[in-house]
């Protein structure tokens, strides 16, 4: 490795660490925005979690331009794939459209009536238990968008304790991270390795899927039982009591076709962006059946993920070394921990580049990556989407990064118990 490349790698890693520190410090910038009149707009911008990695990625690009000329940052950007940020933006906007939300609420409401629980409690349990598993079919970002919007409108926008508020978001993030593990195409960390390692839907479902579904069910049951009295007192309104008529069935089916088309062509940005433009035309033509599209929220999340691509992709030089040579159990817990500070899809992608790995290595890496995907906002690609949608319901309109970690930790422990059940049984036996 040349000295120039080594310097760029070290600078990129230093900026990545600063971005992590900045992520945990956004409340400080929010405080400055409220207490300092001068440059309040700048402090408010730096207080937005979604801008953190984009800001530090810009610093890296400026450094590359100073070091190697204007062509250096251009080459760096053109060598990276921004398909995932574009896809998450598009799927967020479509999944948050009124016809799609209406269809999801109708399904959840029907399922909730099957549970012998108070109405609001049953709906809450079905939402947190079923929506994340839908992520295995409509992709995790779409599932996160649906679940976060319904949670915001029906529960988190109401009076509830901060403890329940954080516990709900922490459980949602964990459940979505593991809920996409029933298929090989919906969870980003599994998608990154499925083709290379020859994993089909049967293998993924048998190896990860049933354990993920069990962990989602346990997490949801524990959360619902712990806060059963507060949930029963909330008395969430009906999914369709907003005074508006239901969207026409044909329009709803058309929106679901757009959603399915974008999911199917998730790796072909030219196709799903074209579908998105058609979708925008349809929403404009039938404005009376729509809610405001979350274009700003989607763009902010896309900007966050694009910044993570620029900065995170430069961490290969040390991440790859950290993965090689670990025992399977150490790799599992190491991947869980590393996921909290890196994108879990990037982590498994690096693992897929290691030649001649064992089946134990493959399982430990992927299981650890999806286990830790709920601990921080950067751990899993759908998390910034949920963060952006839900943060306005919290004090100071932001979710504490430390509070999220603490809230997601119990659900992560449940996931560990499910994915490491064989090892735990051996130890107990």
N, C-alpha and C positions, 0 to 999 in steps of 0.2 A: 504493500500500500504506500503510495507516495505521500510525502509530507503534506502537500496541499490537501489531499483527500482526507488525511488523518486530522488535519486542523478543522476542516469543514465538519467532520463527524463529531469531533469534540465540542465544537461550537453548537451544533445542532442538539447534542445531548444536554449541554448546559441550558439552552433555551427551552428544551423540553422540561427540564427540572423547574425552571422559572415559571413555565406555564402551569405545572402542577401546583406550585406554591401559590400562584395567582388564583387558581381555581378554588383553593381553600381560603382565599383572602377577599373574595368579592364583597362580603358584607362590609369590609373596611372602606372600599371604594363607594359603596352605597351610602355609608355614613358621611363620607366626604361630600357626596353629591347633595345631601340634605343640609349640611352644616356650612359648606363653603360656597359662596355665591360665584366667586371667580372660577371659571372652567367647570361649572357644575355639570355641563353636558358631557365633557370628557370623562369626568369621574363616573357619571351614570353609565356611559358606554363601557368603561373598564369594569364596572360592577355587574355587567351582564355576563353570566357564565358562558353563554353562546358565543361571545366575541373573543374569549380568552385565547383559544388555540389559533384562531385566525389572526389575531394581533401578533402573537409571537412567531407565527409562520411568516408574516410580513417582515418582521425583523430579520429572520433567517434569509429571506430572499434579498433584502437590502445588503446583508453581509456578503452573500454570494456575488452580487453585482459589483460591490467594492473590490472583492478579492479577484474575481475572474472576468469582469466586464458584464455588460447588459445581457449577453447571450447565456451566461451561466445560470441565472435564475429561470430563464426561458427553457433551457434544456432540462433543468430540474423539474419544472412543472410538466413539461411534455413527456417526461419519463414516468409520470405517476398516472394512475387511473382514478378518475373522479366519478366513475359510474355509480358507486354506492351513495355519495352525497346527493347526486342528481336523483337517484331512485328514491331515496328517503324523502326528499322534498316533494316529489310527484305523488308518492303513495300517501304521504301525510295529508296533502290537500284533497285528494280524492276520497280517502277514508273518512275525512272530517266533513264531507258534504252531507247536507240534510237527508237526502234519500238513503244513503248508506247508513248513517247513524240511526235513522228511523227503522230500517230493516234489522239492524243489530239489536236495538232496544226491544223490538217486537219478539225476536227470538229469545232474548234474555228474560223478558217478562213472562213468556210462556213457560220457560224452564223453571223460573222461580216459583211459579204456582204449584209445582210438584213437591216443593219442600214444606214440611210441617213447621214453619217458622213464621214469625211476624213478617208482614209484607216487605218492609224496608230491609230487614235482616236477611231475608231470603234472596232479595234482589242483589244485595251487597255480596253475599256469598257466591251466587251464580256468576256475577260480574268478575270477581277476582279468581274464580275457579275455572270458568269456561273461556273467557276472552283470551287469556294467555295461551291456552291450548289451540285456539283458532289460529294463533301465530304460526303453527306448523303447516298451515294451508294457505293463508293469505299473507304470510311473512310476518315476522316479529314487528317491524316498524308500523305496519297497518294495524296489528292487534294492539300495540301500545297506544296508537292514536285513538282508536275506538274506545278502549278502556279508559284512557285518561280523560277524554271529553265527557263520557257518561259519568265518570266519578266526579268530575268538576261540577257538572250541571246538577246532578242529583244528590250529591253528598257533601263534597268539600266546600261548596259555596254556601253551605248552611253552618249554623253554629255547632261546633264540635271542639273537643279538647285538642290541644296541640299534640298530645300523646297519640291519640287516635289518628290524627292527620298524618303525622310522620310514619306511624306504623303501617298505615294504608299505602303510602307511597313506597316505603321500603319493601313491603310484601309484593306490591305490583311489579316493581323493578326485578325482584328475584324471580317471581313467577313467569314474567315475560322472557327473561333470559333462559330459563330452563324449559319453558313451554313450547318452544319451537323445535324441540329435539325429537319429535315424532317422525319427521321426514328429513331427507338430506338436502333440501333446497331452501328452507325457510330461516334457519338460524345461521347468521353469518359465520360463526366459528366452525360449524359443521360443513357449511357450503364450501369453505375454503379448502377443505381436505377431501371431500367426498369423491370428487373425480380422480384425484391423484391416487387415493388409496382404494378405489373401487367399491365404495360403500353405496349400496342401493337402499331403497326404502325399507325393505325387510330387515336388513342388518341394523340400520339406524334405530328402527322401532324396537327391535329385540334387545339391542345393546344399551340404548339410552332412553327410548321413548317411555317405556312403562315405569322406569324409575323417575323420570321427569314428571309424569302424570301423578304418581304417588306423592312426590314432594309438593307439587302444586296443591293437591287435595289436602295434605296435612297442614301446610302453611295457611291455607284459606280457613280450614276448620279451627285452627288455633287462634287466628286473629278474630274470627267471628265469635267464637266462644268467649274470648277474653273481654271483648267489648260489646257483648250481646245486649246489655242494658242500655248503653248509650245509643247503639244502632237502632234498637226498638223505639227509642224516644225520638229519633230523628224524623220518622214518618215521611220518607221521601215521597214526592208527588208522583203521579202516574207518568209513565214515559210519554204519553200523548196528551197531557193536560195543559199544553202550552197555548191553547186557544186557536191553533192553526189546524187546518185540515191535513190529512195524510197526503204525502206526495202521490201522484198517480202511479199505479203499479207498473205501467210500461216505462215510466221515467226511472223508477227504482231499479227495474231489471237492467235498463241501459247503463245506469251508474255501476251496477255490480259487474256488468260486462267490461266496462272500462277498468274497474279494479282488477278483475281477473286477467285482462289483457296485459296490463302493466306488470302484474306478478309473473305472468308467463314469459314476457320479454324483458325480465329484470336485468339481463346481461347485455341487452342491446339498446343503448341509450337513444340511438337514432329512431328506433321504433317506439319506445315508451314515451319519448318526448313528443313525437308526432301524435300519439294517442292523447297525450295530455292537452295538446293544443285543440284537438277536437272536443275534448271534455270541457275546456274553457268556453268553447263556442256554444255547447249545449247548455251550460249553466247560465250563460248570458241570455240565451233564447227563452229559458224558463226561470227567470229570476224570481217569480212569485212563489216558486216551490223550493227556493234555496235559502240557506243561511249565509252570512258573510264567509267567504273562503278564507282559510287561515294562511294566506300567502306570506304575510310577514313572518309568522311563526315558522313556517316551513323553510323560508329563505334563511332565517337565523340558524336553524338546525343544520341546513345544508352548509352554511358558512362554517359552523363549528366542526362538522365532519371533514370538510375540505381542509381546514387548518390541521386537523388531526392526521390526515393523509400526508400533508407536507412535512409535518414534524415527526410523526410516528414512524413513517417509512424510513427515516434516517437512523433508527435505533437498532437496525439489524446487527450491527457489529458487536454489540454487547448482549442483546437478547438471545441470539443464536448460541453464544457461548454459555449462557445461563441455563439453556435447556438441555444441552448435551451432557451425558455422563451421570445424570441423576438416576437414582433408583426410582422404580415406578411410584411408590408412595410419596417420595420426596417431590417427584415431578408433579404429581397431582396437586399437592398443597402449594408447591412453588408456582404452578400455573394459576391457581386460585388467587394467590397473593399478587402475582404480576399483572393479572387481569385488572385488578383495582386501579393500577396506574398506567395501563396501556389498553388499547382496544383489543378485545379478546379475539376478533377475527385476524388481526395482524399477528397475534401470538401463535395461533394455530397455523397460519400461513407459513410462518418461519419454521415451525415444526415439520411441515410437509416437505420442506427443502432438505431435511436431514435424511441421508440415504440409509437403507438397510436397517430400519427401526423395527422393533418388536411390536406385537399386538398390544402388549402391556403399555408400551410407550404411547401408542396411538390413543388408547382408551384414557390413560391418565392425563394426557395433554388436553384432549377435547373435553373430557368430563370436568377437569379443573377450570378450563376456560369458561364453560357455561355456568359452573357453580358460582364463580366470583363475579358474574356479569351484572349483579344488582347492587354491588357495594358502592359504586361511585357513578357520577354522571358520564364519565368517559369510558367505563368498562365495557359497555355494549352499545352498538350503534343506535338502537331505539331509545336509549335513555335520554338523550338530549330532547327528543320529541316529547316524551312525558314530562320532562322538567319544564320545557317551554310552555306547555299547556297548563300545568298545575301550579306553577310558581305564584301566580297572581292570587291564589287562595290562601297563601301563607303570610305571616307577619312580615312587613317591609317588602312584600311581593317578591320574596326570594326564598329558596329552600336551602337551609344550612347544609353544606357539604358534609360536615361532621355529623350533623343530626341524621342525614340520610344514611351514612355508614352505620351508625349505631342502630337505626331502625331496620336496616336490611340484614344485620348480623344474625339475628335468630333464624330468619328464613334461610340464610346461607348455611347455618349449622344443620338445619333439617335436610337441605340438599346434599350436604356432605354425608350425612347418615344414610341417605338413600343411594347415592352413587358409590359409596364405599361400604355398602352393606356386607359384601363378602369378606372384606378385610376385618370389619368390626366383628362379624360372626366368628372368624378364625381366632381373633384375640380373646373374645369371651369364652370360646370353647376350649 
